[in-house]
Amino acid sequence: MADPKGFLTTGREVAKTRPVGERVKDWNEVYVPGSLLPIISKQAGRCMDCGIPFCHNGCPLGNLIPEWNDYAYREDWSAASERLHATNNFPEFTGRLCPAPCESACVLGINQPAVTIKNVEVSIIDKAWESGDVTPQPPERLSGKTVAVIGSGPAGLAAAQQLTRAGHTVAVFERADRIGGLLRYGIPEFKMEKSHINRRIEQMRAEGTKFRTEVEIGKDIDAAKLRRRYDAVVIAAGATVSRDLPVPGRELNGIHFAMEYLPLANKVQEGDLTVAPINAEGKHVVVIGGGDTGADCVGTAHRQGAASVTQLEIMPQPGEERNANQPWPTFPMLYKVTSAHEEGGERIYSVSTTHFEGDEDGNVQSLHLIEVEFKDGKLEQKAGTERVIPAQLVTLAMGFTGTDQGNGLVQQFGVGLDERGNIARDEDYATNVDGVYVAGDAGRGQSLIVWAIAEGRSAARGVDRFLTGASALHAPIRPTDRSLTV
């Protein structure tokens, strides 16, 4: 155990953020560099090393949290990194982007603020990179088997790294011009600088993984031909079809999906563009959708110099503490103030958009909304609550509905779909097509980064067993497992 009295003597302290007035002028990560290391050992010492560590159940990766908390408390960063990597290929991603369901399941969280597990995780991995503890792990021998991975998001990268280390020759195909999927172009730079992706890619290259960008399976390469060329295929193409808002005025200029808006801002940071073609500068911006993607749009609009930013959410505003129907250790729906929300703007809950209005040139100028409420399990509009707000740029951040089927990938492979439109798979993550597997959002539906990595690791085990008859790879979850929620 780290500090037997740590949870009694030390209060919760989290990473410090840079002043709002400073950080909205750049695209660097919002946290003060180096602010965690002076406090993180004591924070790790708050871990109680529970007899039954429910944080393991909150995390689909099954991270060995009490173990690496103990090492972090003792400042044995090398051992902490080894324990961290035992279950997680990319802790620098999850340590920055995951909403930390492990903290919601922390036993200390029953009656005190939970251990800062996420901050401890990111401190360990950043220290590991700094000290050179993260090195390539090429296989000792090759199996002679080949695997194609379609998609380079967290699920695809995790599957590729696991299979490469198992001795298979792996090629990752990505339709974008750079590796990383939504990590690259969907996550703003201020949440995770892309240097973290780049050095993982270099590690994977050194281990033997091959990467092919600007290749869309289904269009550039026929999926059936790809299957014949490789001994196995992993589909990790994500759930990239954005949910639309079919209301009058949707066709007006200036209304875009979040995943049309965010990648262009990231393209500027990559040096491909000087100014984003879809830009919030001087405009009244409305973000429809109250989740993390919506918050990413809010923060991006602030940095582009928006005149105002308003975020709309159809659901009621959550409370700041657990409801009785969301007991520990489930992941509760709480009112969350992200770094983007700290930077300004208005958040409006329990409203629905009725229509948009534009100018004579077809550009959106305003948005009409109405308050809504739940009655008998149904969402109903409240008469007399209509109002109009200015809107010269609207981003739709209402989630995703499934895997892209417009490029022919699904049809050419001939894979089956489940009742929700995701690619169906069995307990080994295998589809109905021999040798074709699916991992991540393409099979699970829209989910969290930590679930994507867990799926990639688990699917890799299924592929390894298919190719060799047995596998020693770690499979943390089954396809049917779900988040610890009510």
ZAMARGU-4260 file (C-alpha; in steps of 0.2 Angstrom, whole numbers, plus 5000, padded with zeros to 4 digits):
<rodrens>
0) 5000/5000/5000 | 5006/5018/4996 | 5002/5029/5011 | 4991/5020/5024 | 4984/5037/5029
5) 4985/5046/5013 | 4967/5047/5010 | 4965/5054/5028 | 4979/5067/5027 | 4979/5073/5009
10) 4965/5082/5000 | 4962/5080/4981 | 4972/5091/4970 | 4971/5091/4951 | 4982/5098/4937
15) 4983/5117/4936 | 4977/5125/4920 | 4984/5141/4912 | 4975/5157/4913 | 4960/5159/4901
20) 4966/5175/4894 | 4983/5166/4890 | 4978/5150/4883 | 4964/5156/4871 | 4977/5165/4861
25) 4986/5148/4857 | 4983/5130/4853 | 4994/5122/4866 | 4987/5111/4879 | 4978/5120/4893
30) 4988/5113/4908 | 5002/5122/4916 | 5018/5111/4910 | 5026/5102/4924 | 5012/5107/4937
35) 5008/5089/4941 | 5025/5081/4946 | 5027/5091/4963 | 5010/5085/4969 | 5007/5068/4960
40) 5016/5057/4973 | 5005/5063/4987 | 4990/5061/4976 | 4994/5043/4972 | 4996/5040/4990
45) 4978/5044/4993 | 4974/5027/4985 | 4968/5015/4998 | 4974/4999/4989 | 4956/4992/4992
50) 4953/4973/4994 | 4941/4974/4980 | 4947/4989/4969 | 4932/4994/4959 | 4942/5006/4949
55) 4947/4990/4939 | 4928/4987/4935 | 4926/5005/4930 | 4940/5004/4918 | 4937/4992/4903
60) 4956/4990/4901 | 4957/4983/4919 | 4971/4995/4922 | 4981/4989/4938 | 4978/5006/4946
65) 4982/5002/4964 | 4999/4995/4959 | 5005/5010/4948 | 4998/5022/4961 | 5009/5013/4974
70) 5024/5015/4962 | 5020/5033/4958 | 5019/5037/4977 | 5037/5029/4979 | 5042/5038/4963
75) 5048/5022/4955 | 5043/5029/4938 | 5050/5014/4928 | 5040/5001/4938 | 5025/5012/4937
80) 5027/5013/4918 | 5028/4994/4916 | 5012/4991/4926 | 5003/5005/4916 | 5008/4998/4899
85) 5004/4980/4905 | 4985/4984/4901 | 4986/5000/4891 | 4995/5003/4874 | 4993/5022/4875
90) 4991/5029/4892 | 4996/5047/4886 | 4980/5047/4876 | 4968/5041/4889 | 4977/5051/4903
95) 4972/5067/4893 | 4956/5062/4884 | 4946/5048/4894 | 4932/5055/4906 | 4939/5043/4919
100) 4926/5030/4923 | 4939/5023/4935 | 4937/5038/4946 | 4918/5036/4947 | 4921/5019/4953
105) 4935/5023/4966 | 4930/5017/4983 | 4936/5033/4991 | 4923/5042/4980 | 4909/5035/4991
110) 4912/5049/5004 | 4927/5059/4998 | 4933/5066/4982 | 4940/5051/4972 | 4959/5048/4969
115) 4965/5058/4954 | 4969/5042/4944 | 4969/5051/4927 | 4982/5064/4933 | 4993/5050/4940
120) 4992/5040/4924 | 4997/5055/4913 | 5011/5059/4925 | 5018/5041/4924 | 5018/5041/4905
125) 5025/5058/4903 | 5039/5054/4915 | 5042/5037/4906 | 5044/5046/4889 | 5055/5059/4897
130) 5067/5046/4905 | 5067/5034/4890 | 5057/5020/4897 | 5046/5019/4882 | 5055/5009/4869
135) 5050/4999/4854 | 5046/4981/4857 | 5049/4971/4841 | 5044/4953/4841 | 5058/4940/4843
140) 5052/4930/4828 | 5039/4933/4814 | 5025/4921/4812 | 5024/4923/4793 | 5006/4929/4794
145) 4999/4945/4787 | 4986/4956/4794 | 4977/4972/4787 | 4970/4984/4800 | 4957/4997/4792
150) 4957/5013/4802 | 4971/5021/4813 | 4960/5027/4828 | 4964/5020/4845 | 4956/5003/4842
155) 4965/5001/4826 | 4982/5006/4833 | 4980/4995/4848 | 4975/4980/4838 | 4990/4984/4826
160) 5003/4986/4840 | 4997/4970/4849 | 4997/4959/4833 | 5014/4966/4828 | 5022/4962/4844
165) 5014/4944/4843 | 5025/4942/4827 | 5013/4945/4813 | 5016/4957/4799 | 5003/4971/4800
170) 4999/4985/4789 | 4987/4999/4794 | 4976/5008/4781 | 4970/5026/4784 | 4960/5036/4772
175) 4966/5053/4779 | 4983/5060/4775 | 4989/5056/4793 | 4988/5042/4805 | 4977/5044/4821
180) 4959/5044/4815 | 4948/5055/4827 | 4963/5057/4838 | 4972/5067/4824 | 4958/5077/4817
185) 4943/5076/4829 | 4952/5081/4845 | 4958/5099/4846 | 4977/5102/4849 | 4973/5111/4866
190) 4966/5095/4872 | 4980/5084/4866 | 4995/5090/4856 | 4998/5079/4841 | 5016/5076/4846
195) 5009/5062/4857 | 5002/5053/4843 | 5018/5056/4832 | 5030/5048/4844 | 5019/5032/4846
200) 5018/5030/4828 | 5037/5031/4827 | 5038/5018/4841 | 5026/5006/4831 | 5036/5009/4815
205) 5051/5003/4824 | 5042/4988/4830 | 5038/4983/4812 | 5020/4990/4809 | 5017/4997/4792
210) 5006/5012/4788 | 4998/5017/4772 | 4989/5034/4772 | 4976/5041/4759 | 4970/5024/4755
215) 4951/5021/4758 | 4946/5003/4758 | 4931/5001/4747 | 4936/5015/4735 | 4954/5014/4732
220) 4956/4996/4736 | 4942/4983/4734 | 4938/4976/4751 | 4937/4958/4744 | 4954/4959/4736
225) 4961/4965/4752 | 4954/4950/4761 | 4963/4939/4748 | 4979/4948/4750 | 4980/4946/4769
230) 4978/4932/4781 | 4966/4942/4792 | 4958/4959/4792 | 4953/4970/4807 | 4940/4983/4803
235) 4942/4998/4815 | 4935/5011/4804 | 4925/5019/4818 | 4907/5026/4818 | 4910/5041/4808
240) 4892/5045/4801 | 4887/5061/4810 | 4869/5063/4817 | 4860/5076/4806 | 4847/5089/4811
245) 4833/5088/4798 | 4824/5105/4801 | 4819/5119/4790 | 4834/5129/4785 | 4847/5115/4787
250) 4853/5118/4769 | 4859/5136/4773 | 4877/5140/4772 | 4887/5140/4788 | 4879/5125/4796
255) 4891/5111/4797 | 4894/5094/4806 | 4907/5095/4820 | 4918/5083/4810 | 4918/5095/4796
260) 4923/5110/4807 | 4936/5102/4819 | 4948/5094/4807 | 4951/5110/4797 | 4956/5119/4813
265) 4968/5104/4816 | 4974/5106/4798 | 4980/5124/4802 | 4990/5117/4817 | 4998/5104/4806
270) 5004/5118/4794 | 4993/5112/4780 | 4982/5128/4780 | 4985/5146/4785 | 4967/5149/4790
275) 4953/5137/4792 | 4940/5138/4778 | 4926/5136/4791 | 4931/5149/4804 | 4922/5157/4819
280) 4931/5173/4819 | 4919/5188/4822 | 4904/5176/4821 | 4890/5172/4833 | 4893/5153/4835
285) 4880/5140/4840 | 4885/5123/4845 | 4871/5110/4845 | 4875/5095/4856 | 4881/5096/4874
290) 4894/5082/4874 | 4913/5082/4873 | 4913/5085/4854 | 4902/5100/4857 | 4914/5106/4870
295) 4928/5104/4858 | 4919/5115/4845 | 4916/5128/4859 | 4935/5129/4863 | 4940/5130/4845
300) 4927/5144/4842 | 4935/5154/4857 | 4952/5152/4849 | 4946/5158/4832 | 4939/5174/4839
305) 4921/5171/4839 | 4909/5185/4844 | 4899/5174/4855 | 4897/5155/4858 | 4881/5147/4863
310) 4880/5128/4866 | 4863/5120/4866 | 4858/5103/4874 | 4841/5095/4872 | 4842/5086/4889
315) 4840/5094/4906 | 4855/5101/4915 | 4863/5087/4926 | 4866/5090/4944 | 4883/5093/4952
320) 4881/5077/4964 | 4876/5059/4960 | 4857/5056/4959 | 4850/5042/4970 | 4847/5032/4954
325) 4865/5033/4949 | 4874/5025/4964 | 4892/5022/4966 | 4901/5014/4957 | 4892/5018/4941
330) 4897/5032/4930 | 4885/5046/4934 | 4878/5060/4923 | 4885/5076/4932 | 4886/5094/4927
335) 4904/5095/4919 | 4913/5111/4916 | 4927/5108/4904 | 4942/5119/4900 | 4932/5125/4885
340) 4917/5130/4896 | 4929/5140/4908 | 4934/5151/4893 | 4917/5158/4891 | 4900/5156/4881
345) 4883/5151/4886 | 4875/5134/4889 | 4857/5132/4887 | 4848/5116/4892 | 4831/5108/4888
350) 4829/5116/4871 | 4826/5110/4854 | 4830/5118/4837 | 4814/5121/4827 | 4822/5130/4811
355) 4835/5141/4805 | 4834/5158/4795 | 4846/5165/4783 | 4850/5181/4773 | 4847/5184/4755
360) 4863/5176/4750 | 4858/5159/4759 | 4869/5161/4774 | 4863/5156/4791 | 4859/5171/4802
365) 4848/5165/4816 | 4842/5149/4825 | 4824/5147/4832 | 4823/5136/4848 | 4809/5131/4860
370) 4810/5124/4877 | 4806/5105/4880 | 4802/5094/4894 | 4800/5075/4897 | 4782/5070/4901
375) 4777/5052/4903 | 4794/5047/4895 | 4791/5058/4880 | 4799/5074/4875 | 4787/5088/4873
380) 4788/5106/4868 | 4783/5120/4880 | 4771/5132/4872 | 4776/5150/4873 | 4794/5147/4875
385) 4800/5150/4858 | 4815/5162/4855 | 4828/5167/4842 | 4846/5168/4844 | 4859/5174/4832
390) 4869/5161/4823 | 4881/5164/4809 | 4891/5148/4811 | 4882/5132/4818 | 4891/5116/4822
395) 4881/5100/4824 | 4889/5089/4838 | 4875/5077/4841 | 4885/5061/4840 | 4887/5047/4827
400) 4875/5034/4820 | 4887/5021/4814 | 4900/5015/4802 | 4901/5024/4785 | 4893/5013/4772
405) 4895/5025/4757 | 4912/5019/4753 | 4908/5001/4749 | 4918/4993/4763 | 4904/4984/4772
410) 4896/4978/4755 | 4912/4972/4747 | 4917/4962/4763 | 4899/4956/4764 | 4899/4958/4783
415) 4883/4957/4793 | 4876/4971/4803 | 4867/4971/4820 | 4850/4979/4824 | 4859/4995/4827
420) 4868/4996/4811 | 4885/4991/4818 | 4895/4977/4811 | 4890/4961/4820 | 4903/4950/4828
425) 4905/4935/4839 | 4914/4932/4855 | 4931/4933/4847 | 4926/4949/4838 | 4925/4939/4821
430) 4912/4944/4808 | 4902/4932/4798 | 4916/4933/4785 | 4931/4921/4788 | 4946/4930/4794
435) 4938/4947/4795 | 4936/4955/4813 | 4930/4971/4819 | 4935/4982/4834 | 4930/4999/4841
440) 4916/5010/4837 | 4913/5000/4820 | 4906/4986/4830 | 4902/4994/4847 | 4894/5010/4841
445) 4900/5027/4847 | 4910/5025/4863 | 4925/5031/4873 | 4943/5030/4869 | 4946/5018/4883
450) 4934/5006/4876 | 4941/5008/4859 | 4959/5003/4865 | 4951/4989/4875 | 4942/4982/4860
455) 4958/4984/4849 | 4967/4973/4862 | 4953/4960/4863 | 4951/4959/4844 | 4969/4956/4842
460) 4968/4941/4853 | 4954/4934/4842 | 4965/4937/4827 | 4980/4929/4835 | 4970/4914/4839
465) 4963/4913/4822 | 4981/4914/4814 | 4990/4902/4826 | 4978/4892/4836 | 4982/4900/4852
470) 4986/4917/4860 | 4994/4924/4875 | 4988/4942/4871 | 4978/4951/4884 | 4959/4952/4880
475) 4951/4964/4894 | 4933/4964/4887 | 4920/4954/4878 | 4910/4962/4863 | 4895/4961/4874
480) 4902/4970/4889 | 4895/4987/4893 | 4900/5002/4903 | 4896/5002/4922 | 4881/5013/4921
485) 4863/5013/4926
</rodrens>
